[in-house]
Amino acid sequence: MSKGIIIYRSKYGAAKKYAGWMMEKTGFDLAEMKMADPGEVGQYDVILLFGGIYASGISGLSFLKKHINQWKDKKIAVFCVGASPWDETAFQAVKKHNMKGSLEKIPVFYGRGAWDQKAMTFVDRTLCNMLQKSVAKKDPSQWEPWMEALMCARGKSCDWTDPAYLTPLLEYLEA
């Protein structure tokens, strides 16, 4: 396998957990985004970005956007982490929303993360509570998969992380 680096941005720990598992599986170096030097990152053949999904945005993607022109000859992939179960329609919407312009051809992979409202910041917890109240007003038979997951996790601490979610990314790297 080529020389690679995994850069992660993790607000509550799930993206960091996946990045750590990826490091174990590949032997790639690991760097927290705020510590990653773009010039040093450019010395690697493979660059993997791991980040959580918050309000449809992939955390840390701005770092990739800012430096993508320096890394045009690199194999780059993004692994995003969300609390919702896999849903192709929702995943495609996240890709369409985030992977525009120079990022359009970069492959994106998904892993289910974790949920713990008690560990959230006041703002995140408040926004989640508001969203849960809004969803609760709808007919449960009309809920989308993410809505059902949101309501099932209400008041609980859940960890859905699983290294098996890394399999498609590992297969991409081996191709």
C-alpha positions in Angstrom: 0.0 0.0 0.0 1.1 3.6 -0.7 2.3 6.0 1.9 -0.8 7.7 3.4 -2.1 10.0 6.0 -5.5 10.1 7.7 -6.6 13.6 8.8 -9.6 13.8 11.1 -11.8 16.3 12.6 -14.0 14.9 15.4 -16.3 16.9 17.6 -17.6 14.0 19.8 -15.2 11.2 19.0 -16.8 8.9 16.4 -14.7 10.2 13.4 -11.6 10.0 15.6 -12.5 6.4 16.4 -12.9 5.5 12.7 -9.6 7.3 11.9 -7.9 5.2 14.5 -9.3 2.0 13.2 -8.2 3.0 9.7 -4.7 3.7 10.9 -4.6 0.2 12.4 -5.7 -1.4 9.2 -3.5 0.6 6.8 -0.5 1.7 8.8 -1.1 5.2 7.6 0.0 8.2 9.7 -2.8 9.9 11.7 -3.2 13.6 12.3 -5.8 15.7 13.9 -6.8 18.4 11.4 -5.8 21.4 13.6 -2.3 19.9 13.8 -2.0 19.0 10.1 0.5 21.0 8.0 -0.7 21.2 4.4 2.9 21.1 3.1 3.7 17.9 5.1 0.3 16.4 4.0 1.4 16.9 0.4 4.3 14.5 0.9 1.9 11.6 1.1 0.5 9.6 -1.8 -2.9 9.0 -0.2 -4.8 11.6 1.8 -7.9 10.5 3.7 -10.2 13.0 5.5 -12.5 11.8 8.3 -15.2 14.1 9.6 -18.6 14.2 11.2 -21.7 15.3 9.4 -23.3 18.4 11.1 -26.3 20.1 9.6 -25.6 18.4 6.2 -22.0 19.6 6.2 -18.9 17.4 6.5 -16.7 18.6 9.2 -13.2 19.5 8.1 -14.0 19.7 4.4 -13.0 23.3 4.3 -9.4 22.2 4.9 -9.5 19.9 1.9 -11.1 22.7 -0.3 -8.4 25.1 0.8 -5.5 22.9 -0.2 -6.9 20.6 -3.0 -5.0 22.4 -5.7 -1.7 21.4 -3.9 -2.7 17.8 -3.9 -4.1 17.2 -7.4 -1.8 14.2 -8.0 -2.8 12.5 -4.8 -5.3 9.7 -4.1 -7.9 11.4 -1.9 -11.0 10.1 -0.2 -13.5 11.4 2.4 -15.0 9.3 5.1 -18.0 11.0 6.8 -19.6 10.0 10.0 -23.3 10.5 10.9 -25.7 9.4 13.5 -28.3 8.2 11.0 -28.5 4.6 9.7 -27.3 4.1 6.1 -29.8 5.6 3.6 -28.7 6.0 0.0 -30.9 9.0 -0.7 -29.7 10.9 2.3 -26.1 10.0 1.5 -26.4 11.2 -2.0 -27.9 14.5 -0.7 -24.9 14.9 1.6 -22.5 14.2 -1.3 -24.3 16.7 -3.6 -24.3 19.4 -0.9 -20.6 19.0 0.0 -18.7 17.7 -3.0 -18.8 20.5 -5.5 -16.3 22.0 -7.9 -12.8 20.8 -7.3 -14.1 18.2 -4.8 -16.7 16.7 -7.2 -14.7 13.6 -8.2 -13.4 12.7 -4.8 -15.0 9.5 -3.5 -17.0 9.7 -0.3 -17.7 6.9 2.2 -20.0 6.7 5.2 -19.9 5.2 8.7 -22.6 5.4 11.3 -21.4 7.3 14.4 -22.6 7.8 17.9 -25.2 9.9 19.8 -24.9 11.3 23.3 -26.9 14.5 24.0 -25.4 14.8 27.5 -21.9 15.2 25.9 -23.1 17.8 23.3 -22.5 21.4 23.6 -25.4 23.5 24.8 -26.0 24.8 21.3 -26.0 21.4 19.7 -28.2 19.9 22.4 -30.7 22.7 22.0 -30.8 22.4 18.3 -31.3 18.6 18.6 -34.1 19.1 21.1 -35.8 21.5 18.8 -35.4 19.1 15.9 -36.8 16.2 18.0 -39.8 18.3 19.0 -40.5 19.2 15.3 -40.2 15.5 14.2 -42.5 14.4 17.1 -45.3 16.4 15.6 -45.2 14.4 12.4 -47.0 11.1 11.8 -44.4 8.4 12.6 -45.4 6.5 9.4 -44.1 9.4 7.4 -40.7 9.6 9.1 -37.6 9.4 7.0 -34.8 7.0 8.3 -32.9 9.8 9.9 -36.0 11.0 11.7 -36.7 7.5 13.1 -33.1 7.3 14.3 -33.3 10.7 15.9 -36.4 9.8 17.8 -35.1 6.3 18.9 -31.9 7.9 20.3 -33.9 10.5 22.3 -32.6 10.6 25.9 -30.1 7.7 25.2 -26.4 7.3 24.7 -25.8 5.3 21.6 -22.7 4.1 19.8 -23.2 2.6 16.4 -19.6 2.8 15.2 -18.4 -0.4 13.6 -15.1 -1.0 11.8 -17.0 -2.9 9.0 -18.1 0.5 7.7 -14.4 1.0 6.6 -14.6 -2.0 4.2 -15.6 0.0 1.1 -12.9 2.6 1.7 -10.3 -0.2 2.2 -11.4 -1.8 -1.1 -11.1 1.5 -2.9 -7.6 1.9 -1.6 -6.6 -1.5 -2.8 -8.1 -1.0 -6.3 
